[in-house]
Amino acid sequence: MRVTVRLFARLRDIAGAAELTRDVAQGATIRSVWRQLAGEYPELVQYERSISSAVNADYARMDQVLSDGDEVAFLPPVSGG
Amino acid sequence: MVRTIYTEDMPLLAIGPAPLELNALVAALGDRGGADGAVVTFLGLVRNHNAGRQVQHLEYEAFEPLALKAFARIVGELQERWPGARVALHHRIGRLGVGEASIAIAVAAAHRGEAYGACRYVIERVKQIAPIWKREFFEGGDVWIEGATADPEDAQARAEAERVACA
C-alpha cells in the first residue's frame, strides 16, 4: 500500500522534501514508516525519541497501524508562540 | 463602539500570514450582553535577541489543519478549568521582523482572575502542543528552534501549564 509523508521544519530540510510517497507493507505502523525514512536519511535518527506524529491531520501514536492512502505527518519538537 | 467593528467573519481561532490585530480578536469575543467583567489580551512579539544571538527575523511555519485542531483542543481544555471563559487565538506564520506580533490571544470572562489564568494557559499550551515551528535568522546563520515534543495526551505537561497559569 502507499502512504503520503509530510515533513516539517528541520525534518523537511534533512529530507529535502516537504512531501514524499512511500510504499509500505500491509499492517505498517507510523513507527515503521519513520524507521524506513530514517534508513534513507540517517540524520533523522536523532529525532527518534522527540518526534510526534499525525495521521490525516489528527494527532496519532507511533504504533498506529496505517491504511492505504493515509497521510502521515512527522512533527519535530514544536516552537510556536 | 470599536468592539463591534470587526465582528463579521472574524474567526475565533485562526492561523495565517496576515498581520495580527488585537482589537479584532477582542471584538470577535462579543460582549455577552454585559456579563463579562474582564478581557485579558496577550501579544507575543519577535524579540531582537535569543540565547545570546542577535535576531534579525523569524520564519514561522505550521501544519495548519492540525494547528487549528490544537487550538480548539486547548480551548476545550480551558473550559473545563475556567467554564465561563471565551477565547480568541490567532497565530501568524511566514516571515516576521523584530517587534512584530506572532501570536495574539484574547480571553473574556466574568472576573479578572479567570481571564488572566485562562489567557496564560492558552499561551503555555500553544507552546507545548501546537504544530508550529520558528526558524531564527541571526547574525551569521540560522537555526530551527525546537521546544517541546507535541503530545496533547501528556497529562504532566497539561498540569504544568495549569500550574503556571494559576501561579
gemmi code that builds the backbone of each chain (N, CA, C; Angstrom):
import gemmi

chains = {
    "A": [
        ("MET", (0.847, -1.190, 0.000), (0.000, 0.000, 0.000), (0.884, 1.242, 0.000)),
        ("ARG", (0.261, 2.367, -0.248), (1.038, 3.592, -0.423), (0.565, 4.661, 0.570)),
        ("VAL", (1.528, 5.346, 1.182), (1.180, 6.439, 2.093), (1.914, 7.711, 1.667)),
        ("THR", (1.336, 8.826, 2.037), (1.989, 10.123, 1.828), (2.634, 10.534, 3.145)),
        ("VAL", (3.832, 11.063, 3.067), (4.540, 11.512, 4.267), (4.731, 13.019, 4.188)),
        ("ARG", (4.334, 13.716, 5.257), (4.572, 15.172, 5.340), (5.660, 15.429, 6.362)),
        ("LEU", (6.589, 16.279, 6.008), (7.698, 16.608, 6.913), (7.748, 18.112, 7.134)),
        ("PHE", (8.089, 18.493, 8.351), (8.066, 19.920, 8.697), (9.414, 20.358, 9.273)),
        ("ALA", (9.645, 21.668, 9.153), (10.788, 22.333, 9.794), (12.093, 21.593, 9.453)),
        ("ARG", (12.878, 21.261, 10.471), (14.195, 20.685, 10.179), (14.095, 19.308, 9.516)),
        ("LEU", (13.022, 18.566, 9.817), (12.863, 17.249, 9.179), (12.751, 17.414, 7.666)),
        ("ARG", (12.047, 18.459, 7.265), (11.907, 18.730, 5.837), (13.256, 19.099, 5.226)),
        ("ASP", (14.010, 19.902, 5.949), (15.333, 20.285, 5.449), (16.229, 19.058, 5.270)),
        ("ILE", (16.176, 18.148, 6.249), (17.029, 16.954, 6.184), (16.666, 16.102, 4.971)),
        ("ALA", (15.375, 15.890, 4.763), (14.945, 15.038, 3.651), (14.965, 15.779, 2.318)),
        ("GLY", (14.981, 17.103, 2.377), (14.969, 17.893, 1.144), (13.614, 17.880, 0.450)),
        ("ALA", (12.572, 17.518, 1.179), (11.226, 17.491, 0.589), (10.188, 17.650, 1.690)),
        ("ALA", (9.113, 18.376, 1.370), (8.028, 18.555, 2.331), (7.054, 17.390, 2.266)),
        ("GLU", (7.031, 16.710, 1.144), (6.072, 15.623, 0.959), (6.725, 14.512, 0.158)),
        ("LEU", (6.520, 13.284, 0.607), (7.068, 12.104, -0.065), (5.954, 11.070, -0.156)),
        ("THR", (6.060, 10.155, -1.084), (5.166, 8.989, -1.039), (6.040, 7.752, -0.892)),
        ("ARG", (5.540, 6.806, -0.116), (6.305, 5.583, 0.125), (5.382, 4.376, 0.068)),
        ("ASP", (5.893, 3.302, -0.522), (5.183, 2.025, -0.478), (5.586, 1.320, 0.801)),
        ("VAL", (4.598, 0.892, 1.554), (4.874, 0.212, 2.829), (4.053, -1.076, 2.873)),
        ("ALA", (4.494, -1.981, 3.740), (3.812, -3.280, 3.843), (2.446, -3.110, 4.500)),
        ("GLN", (1.539, -3.998, 4.157), (0.238, -4.066, 4.837), (0.494, -4.208, 6.337)),
        ("GLY", (-0.235, -3.450, 7.156), (-0.031, -3.542, 8.602), (1.080, -2.638, 9.116)),
        ("ALA", (1.669, -1.855, 8.245), (2.752, -0.950, 8.671), (2.221, 0.053, 9.692)),
        ("THR", (3.067, 0.389, 10.667), (2.711, 1.415, 11.648), (3.421, 2.722, 11.290)),
        ("ILE", (3.053, 3.787, 12.007), (3.738, 5.061, 11.819), (5.229, 4.874, 12.102)),
        ("ARG", (5.521, 4.106, 13.169), (6.930, 3.911, 13.536), (7.701, 3.204, 12.430)),
        ("SER", (7.064, 2.245, 11.775), (7.807, 1.530, 10.731), (8.065, 2.446, 9.532)),
        ("VAL", (7.148, 3.351, 9.235), (7.390, 4.329, 8.171), (8.552, 5.250, 8.566)),
        ("TRP", (8.539, 5.673, 9.840), (9.610, 6.530, 10.340), (10.974, 5.830, 10.195)),
        ("ARG", (11.022, 4.563, 10.580), (12.300, 3.832, 10.524), (12.768, 3.684, 9.080)),
        ("GLN", (11.810, 3.487, 8.183), (12.161, 3.399, 6.752), (12.802, 4.711, 6.287)),
        ("LEU", (12.193, 5.827, 6.699), (12.744, 7.132, 6.314), (14.100, 7.371, 6.955)),
        ("ALA", (14.208, 6.979, 8.230), (15.472, 7.194, 8.935), (16.586, 6.367, 8.296)),
        ("GLY", (16.206, 5.234, 7.673), (17.195, 4.453, 6.924), (17.678, 5.204, 5.688)),
        ("GLU", (16.764, 5.942, 5.086), (17.130, 6.713, 3.885), (17.871, 7.994, 4.239)),
        ("TYR", (17.493, 8.588, 5.344), (18.067, 9.878, 5.753), (18.591, 9.756, 7.182)),
        ("PRO", (19.839, 9.274, 7.344), (20.353, 8.954, 8.688), (20.300, 10.127, 9.674)),
        ("GLU", (20.314, 11.344, 9.175), (20.241, 12.500, 10.090), (18.919, 12.553, 10.854)),
        ("LEU", (17.919, 11.836, 10.354), (16.627, 11.815, 11.057), (16.690, 11.016, 12.357)),
        ("VAL", (17.673, 10.106, 12.449), (17.728, 9.190, 13.596), (17.738, 9.948, 14.929)),
        ("GLN", (18.397, 11.103, 14.959), (18.481, 11.875, 16.201), (17.108, 12.309, 16.721)),
        ("TYR", (16.075, 12.261, 15.855), (14.728, 12.685, 16.269), (13.852, 11.528, 16.743)),
        ("GLU", (14.421, 10.325, 16.735), (13.651, 9.112, 17.060), (12.778, 9.275, 18.315)),
        ("ARG", (13.346, 9.902, 19.346), (12.612, 9.972, 20.619), (11.926, 11.314, 20.857)),
        ("SER", (12.100, 12.259, 19.945), (11.486, 13.573, 20.194), (10.388, 13.942, 19.192)),
        ("ILE", (10.210, 13.126, 18.151), (9.143, 13.470, 17.200), (7.784, 13.075, 17.748)),
        ("SER", (6.772, 13.725, 17.197), (5.419, 13.214, 17.357), (4.838, 13.097, 15.955)),
        ("SER", (3.610, 12.600, 15.866), (3.096, 12.279, 14.540), (1.601, 12.530, 14.458)),
        ("ALA", (1.151, 12.595, 13.216), (-0.273, 12.771, 12.953), (-0.632, 11.927, 11.737)),
        ("VAL", (-1.872, 11.475, 11.696), (-2.385, 10.770, 10.523), (-3.634, 11.488, 10.060)),
        ("ASN", (-3.643, 11.844, 8.788), (-4.768, 12.581, 8.202), (-5.137, 13.791, 9.073)),
        ("ALA", (-4.087, 14.515, 9.498), (-4.222, 15.764, 10.260), (-4.908, 15.592, 11.608)),
        ("ASP", (-4.695, 14.420, 12.236), (-5.069, 14.234, 13.637), (-3.873, 13.639, 14.374)),
        ("TYR", (-3.643, 14.105, 15.607), (-2.553, 13.534, 16.395), (-2.686, 12.006, 16.444)),
        ("ALA", (-1.565, 11.316, 16.383), (-1.594, 9.852, 16.415), (-0.408, 9.330, 17.203)),
        ("ARG", (-0.533, 8.104, 17.718), (0.581, 7.459, 18.405), (1.437, 6.737, 17.372)),
        ("MET", (2.715, 6.556, 17.699), (3.643, 5.955, 16.740), (3.301, 4.503, 16.414)),
        ("ASP", (2.536, 3.821, 17.273), (2.204, 2.416, 16.993), (0.892, 2.259, 16.214)),
        ("GLN", (0.323, 3.387, 15.784), (-0.923, 3.283, 14.999), (-0.671, 2.577, 13.666)),
        ("VAL", (-1.570, 1.670, 13.332), (-1.483, 0.950, 12.058), (-2.085, 1.818, 10.948)),
        ("LEU", (-1.388, 1.853, 9.813), (-1.797, 2.738, 8.725), (-2.654, 2.006, 7.694)),
        ("SER", (-3.408, 2.805, 6.948), (-4.209, 2.267, 5.840), (-3.701, 2.871, 4.532)),
        ("ASP", (-4.025, 2.199, 3.451), (-3.631, 2.690, 2.136), (-4.168, 4.106, 1.930)),
        ("GLY", (-3.316, 4.984, 1.451), (-3.741, 6.351, 1.166), (-3.626, 7.308, 2.336)),
        ("ASP", (-3.239, 6.813, 3.510), (-3.099, 7.709, 4.664), (-2.010, 8.762, 4.432)),
        ("GLU", (-2.212, 9.908, 5.053), (-1.185, 10.944, 5.072), (-0.580, 10.981, 6.478)),
        ("VAL", (0.693, 10.648, 6.560), (1.391, 10.619, 7.846), (2.248, 11.873, 7.960)),
        ("ALA", (2.124, 12.579, 9.066), (2.959, 13.780, 9.274), (3.906, 13.523, 10.441)),
        ("PHE", (5.157, 13.881, 10.262), (6.125, 13.802, 11.355), (6.453, 15.215, 11.834)),
        ("LEU", (6.336, 15.395, 13.151), (6.459, 16.730, 13.742), (7.680, 16.769, 14.656)),
        ("PRO", (8.691, 17.556, 14.318), (9.793, 17.737, 15.263), (9.286, 18.555, 16.458)),
        ("PRO", (10.076, 18.635, 17.530), (9.628, 19.426, 18.687), (9.173, 20.825, 18.251)),
        ("VAL", (8.066, 21.261, 18.810), (7.398, 22.470, 18.313), (7.942, 23.736, 18.995)),
        ("SER", (7.736, 24.875, 18.342), (8.250, 26.133, 18.889), (7.373, 27.304, 18.485)),
        ("GLY", (6.055, 27.098, 18.575), (5.136, 28.197, 18.267), (5.083, 29.205, 19.400)),
        ("GLY", (4.239, 30.207, 19.196), (4.079, 31.240, 20.212), (4.924, 32.448, 19.904)),
    ],
    "B": [
        ("MET", (-18.738, 52.269, 18.814), (-18.288, 51.123, 19.599), (-17.242, 50.336, 18.824)),
        ("VAL", (-15.984, 50.509, 19.165), (-14.885, 49.834, 18.471), (-15.081, 48.320, 18.475)),
        ("ARG", (-15.628, 47.808, 19.575), (-15.699, 46.353, 19.703), (-16.647, 45.695, 18.710)),
        ("THR", (-17.479, 46.450, 18.048), (-18.405, 45.810, 17.117), (-17.945, 45.926, 15.658)),
        ("ILE", (-16.888, 46.666, 15.396), (-16.490, 46.922, 14.014), (-16.092, 45.644, 13.278)),
        ("TYR", (-15.360, 44.768, 13.951), (-14.720, 43.653, 13.258), (-15.459, 42.330, 13.371)),
        ("THR", (-16.619, 42.313, 14.005), (-17.188, 41.014, 14.375), (-17.554, 40.131, 13.193)),
        ("GLU", (-17.932, 40.715, 12.058), (-18.324, 39.888, 10.926), (-17.139, 39.125, 10.369)),
        ("ASP", (-17.322, 37.832, 10.195), (-16.317, 36.982, 9.550), (-14.993, 36.905, 10.287)),
        ("MET", (-14.931, 37.331, 11.525), (-13.674, 37.216, 12.255), (-13.703, 35.918, 13.066)),
        ("PRO", (-12.928, 34.925, 12.650), (-12.977, 33.660, 13.388), (-12.301, 33.784, 14.753)),
        ("LEU", (-12.733, 32.968, 15.682), (-12.099, 32.981, 16.998), (-10.721, 32.331, 16.951)),
        ("LEU", (-10.575, 31.333, 16.095), (-9.293, 30.631, 16.002), (-8.793, 30.750, 14.570)),
        ("ALA", (-7.540, 31.177, 14.407), (-7.044, 31.383, 13.046), (-5.535, 31.238, 12.999)),
        ("ILE", (-5.051, 30.845, 11.817), (-3.614, 30.821, 11.582), (-3.382, 31.236, 10.139)),
        ("GLY", (-2.437, 32.141, 9.909), (-2.207, 32.615, 8.550), (-1.180, 33.720, 8.525)),
        ("PRO", (-0.885, 34.230, 7.321), (0.208, 35.194, 7.166), (-0.153, 36.656, 7.467)),
        ("ALA", (-1.427, 36.942, 7.671), (-1.820, 38.348, 7.838), (-1.337, 38.895, 9.182)),
        ("PRO", (-0.956, 40.182, 9.211), (-0.590, 40.807, 10.486), (-1.733, 40.675, 11.498)),
        ("LEU", (-1.376, 40.551, 12.764), (-2.376, 40.318, 13.807), (-2.957, 41.632, 14.301)),
        ("GLU", (-4.226, 41.579, 14.634), (-4.962, 42.779, 15.044), (-5.704, 42.449, 16.330)),
        ("LEU", (-5.139, 42.910, 17.433), (-5.692, 42.551, 18.741), (-7.129, 43.034, 18.924)),
        ("ASN", (-7.423, 44.238, 18.426), (-8.794, 44.754, 18.568), (-9.809, 43.838, 17.899)),
        ("ALA", (-9.400, 43.243, 16.780), (-10.308, 42.351, 16.059), (-10.611, 41.111, 16.892)),
        ("LEU", (-9.602, 40.620, 17.614), (-9.832, 39.446, 18.466), (-10.802, 39.783, 19.592)),
        ("VAL", (-10.580, 40.925, 20.196), (-11.454, 41.332, 21.304), (-12.882, 41.480, 20.790)),
        ("ALA", (-13.013, 42.062, 19.610), (-14.354, 42.235, 19.037), (-15.004, 40.887, 18.745)),
        ("ALA", (-14.185, 39.932, 18.259), (-14.724, 38.620, 17.901), (-15.305, 37.898, 19.116)),
        ("LEU", (-14.816, 38.237, 20.296), (-15.333, 37.590, 21.509), (-16.780, 37.979, 21.792)),
        ("GLY", (-17.201, 39.117, 21.249), (-18.535, 39.617, 21.547), (-18.594, 40.159, 22.974)),
        ("ASP", (-19.748, 40.637, 23.386), (-19.797, 41.236, 24.729), (-20.729, 40.478, 25.685)),
        ("ARG", (-21.332, 39.416, 25.233), (-22.184, 38.557, 26.071), (-23.155, 39.383, 26.918)),
        ("GLY", (-23.707, 40.400, 26.295), (-24.755, 41.176, 26.950), (-24.351, 41.830, 28.256)),
        ("GLY", (-23.047, 42.104, 28.399), (-22.595, 42.809, 29.591), (-22.190, 41.908, 30.745)),
        ("ALA", (-22.179, 40.591, 30.534), (-21.863, 39.665, 31.633), (-20.361, 39.528, 31.880)),
        ("ASP", (-19.539, 40.049, 30.948), (-18.094, 39.972, 31.138), (-17.608, 41.079, 32.061)),
        ("GLY", (-16.727, 40.710, 32.982), (-16.121, 41.726, 33.822), (-14.675, 41.981, 33.465)),
        ("ALA", (-14.118, 41.161, 32.543), (-12.697, 41.306, 32.219), (-12.391, 40.758, 30.835)),
        ("VAL", (-11.478, 41.452, 30.143), (-10.842, 40.901, 28.949), (-9.344, 41.013, 29.165)),
        ("VAL", (-8.648, 39.896, 29.048), (-7.188, 39.896, 29.132), (-6.640, 39.536, 27.761)),
        ("THR", (-5.638, 40.281, 27.306), (-5.047, 40.008, 25.992), (-3.557, 39.759, 26.128)),
        ("PHE", (-3.031, 38.995, 25.181), (-1.597, 38.722, 25.147), (-1.122, 38.831, 23.704)),
        ("LEU", (-0.006, 39.516, 23.504), (0.654, 39.566, 22.207), (2.059, 39.020, 22.385)),
        ("GLY", (2.422, 38.020, 21.605), (3.794, 37.534, 21.594), (4.546, 38.219, 20.459)),
        ("LEU", (5.724, 38.773, 20.769), (6.471, 39.571, 19.789), (7.795, 38.913, 19.422)),
        ("VAL", (8.282, 39.233, 18.239), (9.610, 38.790, 17.821), (10.644, 39.658, 18.537)),
        ("ARG", (11.443, 39.015, 19.368), (12.439, 39.717, 20.184), (13.756, 39.797, 19.409)),
        ("ASN", (14.524, 40.858, 19.657), (15.748, 41.056, 18.873), (16.942, 40.261, 19.399)),
        ("HIS", (16.737, 39.479, 20.451), (17.840, 38.656, 20.949), (17.303, 37.337, 21.476)),
        ("ASN", (18.104, 36.291, 21.328), (17.720, 34.979, 21.848), (18.979, 34.149, 22.040)),
        ("ALA", (19.151, 33.602, 23.231), (20.284, 32.718, 23.527), (21.620, 33.355, 23.122)),
        ("GLY", (21.738, 34.652, 23.386), (22.984, 35.346, 23.092), (23.160, 35.731, 21.633)),
        ("ARG", (22.141, 35.478, 20.821), (22.252, 35.814, 19.399), (21.438, 37.070, 19.091)),
        ("GLN", (21.938, 37.834, 18.121), (21.208, 39.000, 17.631), (20.231, 38.541, 16.559)),
        ("VAL", (18.954, 38.537, 16.891), (17.952, 38.019, 15.959), (17.635, 39.075, 14.898)),
        ("GLN", (17.619, 38.633, 13.626), (17.288, 39.555, 12.539), (15.831, 39.421, 12.113)),
        ("HIS", (15.383, 38.187, 11.948), (13.949, 37.950, 11.735), (13.655, 36.485, 12.017)),
        ("LEU", (12.367, 36.148, 12.056), (11.944, 34.760, 12.241), (11.082, 34.339, 11.064)),
        ("GLU", (11.104, 33.040, 10.781), (10.142, 32.480, 9.835), (9.359, 31.390, 10.540)),
        ("TYR", (8.050, 31.573, 10.559), (7.167, 30.585, 11.197), (6.521, 29.726, 10.130)),
        ("GLU", (6.440, 28.428, 10.424), (5.624, 27.559, 9.578), (4.754, 26.699, 10.476)),
        ("ALA", (3.694, 26.148, 9.899), (2.743, 25.365, 10.689), (2.159, 24.254, 9.840)),
        ("PHE", (1.715, 23.222, 10.502), (0.846, 22.225, 9.874), (-0.556, 22.735, 10.178)),
        ("GLU", (-1.065, 23.551, 9.259), (-2.221, 24.392, 9.583), (-3.475, 23.642, 10.032)),
        ("PRO", (-3.906, 22.599, 9.325), (-5.145, 21.944, 9.786), (-5.019, 21.368, 11.195)),
        ("LEU", (-3.846, 20.829, 11.497), (-3.662, 20.273, 12.845), (-3.504, 21.394, 13.876)),
        ("ALA", (-2.897, 22.495, 13.479), (-2.750, 23.624, 14.407), (-4.122, 24.145, 14.827)),
        ("LEU", (-5.044, 24.243, 13.871), (-6.386, 24.713, 14.225), (-7.078, 23.729, 15.167)),
        ("LYS", (-6.865, 22.433, 14.931), (-7.439, 21.438, 15.853), (-6.794, 21.556, 17.233)),
        ("ALA", (-5.503, 21.837, 17.257), (-4.816, 22.005, 18.544), (-5.398, 23.205, 19.291)),
        ("PHE", (-5.640, 24.297, 18.564), (-6.217, 25.489, 19.209), (-7.580, 25.142, 19.811)),
        ("ALA", (-8.403, 24.422, 19.038), (-9.740, 24.063, 19.525), (-9.634, 23.158, 20.752)),
        ("ARG", (-8.659, 22.273, 20.716), (-8.439, 21.370, 21.850), (-8.068, 22.161, 23.110)),
        ("ILE", (-7.193, 23.156, 22.930), (-6.763, 23.984, 24.055), (-7.953, 24.736, 24.653)),
        ("VAL", (-8.805, 25.256, 23.779), (-9.992, 25.968, 24.273), (-10.900, 25.009, 25.051)),
        ("GLY", (-11.045, 23.790, 24.548), (-11.855, 22.796, 25.250), (-11.295, 22.474, 26.630)),
        ("GLU", (-9.985, 22.305, 26.704), (-9.330, 22.027, 27.990), (-9.578, 23.167, 28.968)),
        ("LEU", (-9.398, 24.353, 28.439), (-9.509, 25.549, 29.273), (-10.913, 25.706, 29.848)),
        ("GLN", (-11.906, 25.324, 29.035), (-13.278, 25.499, 29.519), (-13.653, 24.473, 30.587)),
        ("GLU", (-12.851, 23.417, 30.710), (-13.052, 22.508, 31.842), (-12.598, 23.180, 33.142)),
        ("ARG", (-11.517, 23.942, 33.036), (-10.938, 24.571, 34.227), (-11.574, 25.933, 34.538)),
        ("TRP", (-11.891, 26.694, 33.449), (-12.493, 28.029, 33.600), (-13.772, 28.039, 32.752)),
        ("PRO", (-14.863, 27.496, 33.280), (-16.055, 27.218, 32.454), (-16.642, 28.426, 31.723)),
        ("GLY", (-16.549, 29.609, 32.270), (-17.198, 30.737, 31.600), (-16.323, 31.476, 30.601)),
        ("ALA", (-15.037, 31.134, 30.542), (-14.101, 31.937, 29.742), (-14.298, 31.699, 28.249)),
        ("ARG", (-14.128, 32.749, 27.452), (-14.199, 32.662, 25.989), (-12.880, 33.136, 25.402)),
        ("VAL", (-12.446, 32.479, 24.321), (-11.088, 32.683, 23.820), (-11.077, 33.016, 22.336)),
        ("ALA", (-10.251, 33.979, 21.961), (-9.889, 34.189, 20.555), (-8.378, 34.024, 20.465)),
        ("LEU", (-7.911, 33.303, 19.454), (-6.490, 32.966, 19.338), (-6.084, 32.976, 17.870)),
        ("HIS", (-5.176, 33.860, 17.528), (-4.658, 33.922, 16.162), (-3.145, 33.783, 16.197)),
        ("HIS", (-2.606, 32.946, 15.304), (-1.152, 32.790, 15.194), (-0.739, 33.166, 13.784)),
        ("ARG", (0.324, 33.927, 13.680), (0.806, 34.337, 12.367), (1.899, 33.384, 11.897)),
        ("ILE", (1.993, 33.176, 10.580), (3.090, 32.390, 10.014), (3.737, 33.190, 8.885)),
        ("GLY", (4.892, 32.703, 8.416), (5.638, 33.430, 7.396), (6.771, 34.202, 8.037)),
        ("ARG", (7.290, 35.171, 7.283), (8.431, 35.945, 7.762), (7.976, 37.082, 8.672)),
        ("LEU", (8.545, 37.172, 9.865), (8.193, 38.234, 10.813), (9.447, 38.972, 11.260)),
        ("GLY", (9.389, 40.284, 11.199), (10.506, 41.100, 11.640), (10.472, 41.340, 13.144)),
        ("VAL", (11.594, 41.818, 13.649), (11.689, 42.165, 15.075), (10.575, 43.153, 15.432)),
        ("GLY", (9.904, 42.866, 16.541), (8.839, 43.749, 17.014), (7.461, 43.381, 16.505)),
        ("GLU", (7.385, 42.507, 15.498), (6.072, 42.104, 15.001), (5.468, 41.038, 15.899)),
        ("ALA", (4.126, 40.967, 15.881), (3.423, 40.004, 16.738), (3.257, 38.670, 16.018)),
        ("SER", (3.620, 37.594, 16.717), (3.474, 36.249, 16.156), (2.211, 35.562, 16.660)),
        ("ILE", (1.753, 35.962, 17.830), (0.540, 35.340, 18.383), (-0.258, 36.389, 19.153)),
        ("ALA", (-1.570, 36.313, 18.997), (-2.473, 37.214, 19.725), (-3.555, 36.375, 20.389)),
        ("ILE", (-3.783, 36.642, 21.657), (-4.785, 35.899, 22.430), (-5.661, 36.918, 23.154)),
        ("ALA", (-6.961, 36.682, 23.137), (-7.880, 37.497, 23.953), (-8.819, 36.548, 24.684)),
        ("VAL", (-8.996, 36.792, 25.964), (-9.882, 35.961, 26.782), (-10.844, 36.870, 27.534)),
        ("ALA", (-12.114, 36.570, 27.428), (-13.139, 37.296, 28.186), (-13.727, 36.373, 29.241)),
        ("ALA", (-14.004, 36.925, 30.392), (-14.598, 36.138, 31.486), (-15.309, 37.082, 32.433)),
        ("ALA", (-16.039, 36.498, 33.355), (-16.791, 37.321, 34.297), (-15.860, 38.070, 35.251)),
        ("HIS", (-14.723, 37.426, 35.600), (-13.814, 38.008, 36.583), (-12.370, 37.981, 36.090)),
        ("ARG", (-11.560, 38.928, 36.576), (-10.191, 39.059, 36.074), (-9.332, 37.841, 36.373)),
        ("GLY", (-9.581, 37.183, 37.493), (-8.754, 36.041, 37.857), (-8.824, 34.935, 36.819)),
        ("GLU", (-10.021, 34.617, 36.391), (-10.166, 33.562, 35.388), (-9.649, 34.025, 34.037)),
        ("ALA", (-9.851, 35.297, 33.708), (-9.374, 35.794, 32.414), (-7.843, 35.754, 32.340)),
        ("TYR", (-7.176, 36.182, 33.419), (-5.711, 36.111, 33.436), (-5.233, 34.668, 33.373)),
        ("GLY", (-5.826, 33.811, 34.197), (-5.392, 32.415, 34.247), (-5.588, 31.718, 32.917)),
        ("ALA", (-6.759, 31.903, 32.329), (-7.065, 31.227, 31.071), (-6.160, 31.721, 29.949)),
        ("CYS", (-5.868, 33.019, 29.931), (-5.006, 33.581, 28.886), (-3.603, 32.976, 28.973)),
        ("ARG", (-3.087, 32.894, 30.192), (-1.753, 32.304, 30.377), (-1.745, 30.828, 29.980)),
        ("TYR", (-2.836, 30.140, 30.312), (-2.943, 28.722, 29.959), (-2.849, 28.533, 28.442)),
        ("VAL", (-3.516, 29.406, 27.696), (-3.514, 29.279, 26.235), (-2.097, 29.380, 25.684)),
        ("ILE", (-1.345, 30.378, 26.084), (-0.001, 30.526, 25.506), (0.906, 29.372, 25.930)),
        ("GLU", (0.773, 28.914, 27.174), (1.605, 27.780, 27.609), (1.296, 26.522, 26.794)),
        ("ARG", (0.016, 26.275, 26.553), (-0.368, 25.068, 25.802), (-0.016, 25.179, 24.324)),
        ("VAL", (-0.142, 26.375, 23.749), (0.283, 26.550, 22.353), (1.747, 26.160, 22.220)),
        ("LYS", (2.564, 26.616, 23.164), (3.992, 26.304, 23.099), (4.267, 24.815, 23.297)),
        ("GLN", (3.364, 24.138, 24.017), (3.567, 22.697, 24.249), (3.119, 21.827, 23.082)),
        ("ILE", (1.975, 22.142, 22.475), (1.397, 21.138, 21.562), (1.091, 21.617, 20.143)),
        ("ALA", (1.044, 22.912, 19.870), (0.627, 23.343, 18.531), (1.734, 23.039, 17.507)),
        ("PRO", (1.393, 22.417, 16.374), (2.399, 22.083, 15.365), (2.821, 23.311, 14.563)),
        ("ILE", (3.641, 24.129, 15.214), (4.134, 25.387, 14.658), (5.627, 25.445, 14.991)),
        ("TRP", (6.416, 25.943, 14.028), (7.866, 25.983, 14.228), (8.409, 27.333, 13.795)),
        ("LYS", (9.428, 27.790, 14.504), (10.075, 29.032, 14.081), (11.533, 28.779, 13.756)),
        ("ARG", (11.957, 29.429, 12.681), (13.353, 29.385, 12.271), (13.910, 30.772, 12.538)),
        ("GLU", (14.978, 30.783, 13.299), (15.566, 32.061, 13.705), (16.724, 32.404, 12.778)),
        ("PHE", (16.667, 33.593, 12.222), (17.768, 34.105, 11.404), (18.495, 35.156, 12.218)),
        ("PHE", (19.780, 34.898, 12.433), (20.565, 35.810, 13.265), (21.839, 36.172, 12.528)),
        ("GLU", (22.597, 37.081, 13.132), (23.859, 37.481, 12.503), (24.764, 36.270, 12.403)),
        ("GLY", (25.016, 35.830, 11.178), (25.932, 34.721, 10.989), (25.296, 33.369, 10.797)),
        ("GLY", (23.980, 33.276, 10.716), (23.394, 31.964, 10.461), (21.910, 31.889, 10.741)),
        ("ASP", (21.412, 30.673, 10.766), (20.011, 30.461, 11.106), (19.868, 29.099, 11.765)),
        ("VAL", (18.788, 28.966, 12.555), (18.577, 27.714, 13.293), (17.084, 27.501, 13.514)),
        ("TRP", (16.647, 26.230, 13.373), (15.280, 25.893, 13.766), (15.222, 25.838, 15.285)),
        ("ILE", (14.256, 26.484, 15.858), (14.071, 26.405, 17.312), (13.201, 25.173, 17.594)),
        ("GLU", (13.663, 24.342, 18.505), (12.920, 23.121, 18.829), (12.657, 23.087, 20.327)),
        ("GLY", (11.383, 23.096, 20.679), (10.992, 23.147, 22.085), (10.469, 21.813, 22.574)),
        ("ALA", (9.151, 21.739, 22.733), (8.530, 20.565, 23.341), (8.119, 19.542, 22.293)),
        ("THR", (8.212, 18.258, 22.659), (7.597, 17.208, 21.847), (6.087, 17.355, 21.984)),
        ("ALA", (5.410, 17.509, 20.836), (3.970, 17.797, 20.878), (3.180, 16.548, 21.208)),
        ("ASP", (2.723, 16.446, 22.443), (1.907, 15.301, 22.840), (0.712, 15.810, 23.647)),
        ("PRO", (-0.420, 15.989, 22.978), (-1.576, 16.570, 23.680), (-2.102, 15.694, 24.814)),
        ("GLU", (-1.738, 14.396, 24.784), (-2.217, 13.480, 25.835), (-1.306, 13.476, 27.059)),
        ("ASP", (-0.216, 14.207, 27.003), (0.736, 14.232, 28.119), (0.127, 15.015, 29.291)),
        ("ALA", (-0.391, 14.257, 30.264), (-1.111, 14.879, 31.382), (-0.182, 15.739, 32.236)),
        ("GLN", (1.078, 15.350, 32.294), (2.041, 16.102, 33.105), (2.272, 17.500, 32.512)),
        ("ALA", (2.381, 17.564, 31.183), (2.569, 18.860, 30.527), (1.342, 19.741, 30.739)),
        ("ARG", (0.177, 19.137, 30.597), (-1.054, 19.907, 30.781), (-1.153, 20.443, 32.211)),
        ("ALA", (-0.799, 19.598, 33.176), (-0.835, 20.027, 34.567), (0.151, 21.162, 34.816)),
        ("GLU", (1.298, 21.086, 34.157), (2.303, 22.137, 34.307), (1.783, 23.469, 33.745)),
        ("ALA", (1.100, 23.414, 32.606), (0.519, 24.635, 32.023), (-0.518, 25.232, 32.973)),
        ("GLU", (-1.299, 24.363, 33.581), (-2.326, 24.847, 34.508), (-1.676, 25.432, 35.767)),
        ("ARG", (-0.591, 24.801, 36.210), (0.112, 25.296, 37.401), (0.666, 26.708, 37.141)),
        ("VAL", (1.309, 26.878, 35.974), (1.864, 28.191, 35.622), (0.744, 29.230, 35.503)),
        ("ALA", (-0.366, 28.805, 34.907), (-1.489, 29.732, 34.688), (-2.080, 30.227, 35.996)),
        ("CYS", (-2.008, 29.383, 37.022), (-2.647, 29.731, 38.289), (-1.645, 30.228, 39.329)),
        ("ALA", (-0.377, 30.371, 38.934), (0.658, 30.777, 39.891), (0.424, 32.216, 40.346)),
    ],
}
model = gemmi.Model(1)
for chain_id, residues in chains.items():
    chain = gemmi.Chain(chain_id)
    for i, (resn, *xyz) in enumerate(residues, 1):
        res = gemmi.Residue()
        res.name, res.seqid = resn, gemmi.SeqId(i, " ")
        for name, pos in zip(("N", "CA", "C"), xyz):
            atom = gemmi.Atom()
            atom.name, atom.element = name, gemmi.Element(name[0])
            atom.pos, atom.b_iso = gemmi.Position(*pos), 0.0
            res.add_atom(atom)
        chain.add_residue(res)
    model.add_chain(chain)
structure = gemmi.Structure()
structure.add_model(model)
structure.setup_entities()
